[in-house]
Amino acid sequence: MPSLTVKWVYILDADFVFNIKPYLTEPLNDGCAFVDKKGVRRLEIRPNGDAVVLKGYAWDGCTPKFTLFDIIVGIPDGVPSHRTTKPKAYYASLLHDALYQFMDLDMPLSRKSADDIFLTILRRDNFGPRSLYYTVVRLLGGISHQFTRWKRSYAGKRVPL
């Protein structure tokens, strides 16, 4: 095992905000937040519907991924966007991962809605194979959700905003 490895491919360097109000299953008059097993706030959903993934959140991009001889093997995240300089699936995979991570904690959102948000951001960022990625997420997202639960070994909770 190489000594210079990281657990996650990406670490968010600034808060990411995306409005998910059309996808919510309930109005959030007071908003809500989600904390990880260590009590660190990772995701907020504000009363106006803004989902905020907080700086420091770590994830693997589109999964699955693994390392083999210091090379990351797995689902590609796309070419860098001319607008953001990040891979085109970067923000879609970020929010999708955060939503899936806390899905079982009274999330006011269905799995299908989380997948639809993924597609919306892929479309916004002009990711070419977005329909293929969306189809795979719809078909295998439940299995991926269980894998993410195992990899993160997380417990967490929904808290007031």
CORVENNOR-V448347 format. One record per residue. RES is the residue in three letters. PHI is phi in radians with two decimals (none if undefined). Layout:
BEGIN
RES|PHI, RES|PHI
END
This chain:
BEGIN
MET|none, PRO|-1.08, SER|-1.42, LEU|-1.85, THR|-2.06, VAL|-2.19, LYS|-1.31, TRP|-2.12, VAL|-1.37, TYR|-2.15, ILE|-2.29, LEU|-1.16, ASP|-1.68, ALA|-2.73, ASP|-0.96, PHE|-2.01, VAL|-2.11, PHE|-2.57, ASN|-1.42, ILE|-2.00, LYS|-0.88, PRO|-1.09, TYR|-1.74, LEU|-1.22, THR|-1.59, GLU|-2.64, PRO|-1.21, LEU|-2.00, ASN|-1.08, ASP|-1.93, GLY|1.26, CYS|-2.77, ALA|-2.39, PHE|-2.25, VAL|-2.01, ASP|-1.45, LYS|-1.12, LYS|-1.59, GLY|1.48, VAL|-1.50, ARG|-1.22, ARG|-2.02, LEU|-2.50, GLU|-2.19, ILE|-2.12, ARG|-1.47, PRO|-0.96, ASN|-1.40, GLY|1.69, ASP|-1.21, ALA|-1.62, VAL|-2.10, VAL|-1.58, LEU|-1.47, LYS|-0.80, GLY|1.71, TYR|-1.09, ALA|-2.12, TRP|-2.78, ASP|-1.78, GLY|1.33, CYS|-1.22, THR|-1.93, PRO|-1.54, LYS|-2.48, PHE|-2.64, THR|-1.81, LEU|-2.46, PHE|0.92, ASP|1.17, ILE|-2.07, ILE|-1.41, VAL|-2.03, GLY|2.66, ILE|-1.23, PRO|-1.20, ASP|-1.69, GLY|1.69, VAL|-1.31, PRO|-1.12, SER|-1.34, HIS|-1.17, ARG|-1.42, THR|-1.94, THR|1.16, LYS|-1.69, PRO|-0.96, LYS|-1.06, ALA|-1.63, TYR|-0.97, TYR|-1.27, ALA|-1.11, SER|-1.20, LEU|-1.05, LEU|-1.17, HIS|-1.06, ASP|-1.10, ALA|-1.11, LEU|-1.13, TYR|-1.11, GLN|-1.01, PHE|-1.86, MET|-0.96, ASP|-1.48, LEU|-1.93, ASP|1.07, MET|-1.22, PRO|-1.42, LEU|-2.76, SER|-1.51, ARG|-1.10, LYS|-1.08, SER|-1.12, ALA|-1.08, ASP|-1.16, ASP|-1.14, ILE|-1.11, PHE|-0.94, LEU|-1.11, THR|-1.04, ILE|-1.26, LEU|-1.05, ARG|-1.14, ARG|-0.99, ASP|-1.60, ASN|0.99, PHE|-1.42, GLY|-0.93, PRO|-1.50, ARG|-1.02, SER|-1.14, LEU|-1.13, TYR|-1.06, TYR|-1.10, THR|-1.06, VAL|-1.14, VAL|-1.10, ARG|-1.13, LEU|-1.33, LEU|-2.00, GLY|-1.02, GLY|-1.13, ILE|-1.17, SER|-1.05, HIS|-1.06, GLN|-1.16, PHE|-1.09, THR|-1.09, ARG|-1.03, TRP|-1.20, LYS|-1.11, ARG|-1.42, SER|0.80, TYR|-1.64, ALA|-2.25, GLY|-2.98, LYS|-2.77, ARG|-1.56, VAL|-2.29, PRO|-1.11, LEU|-1.26
END
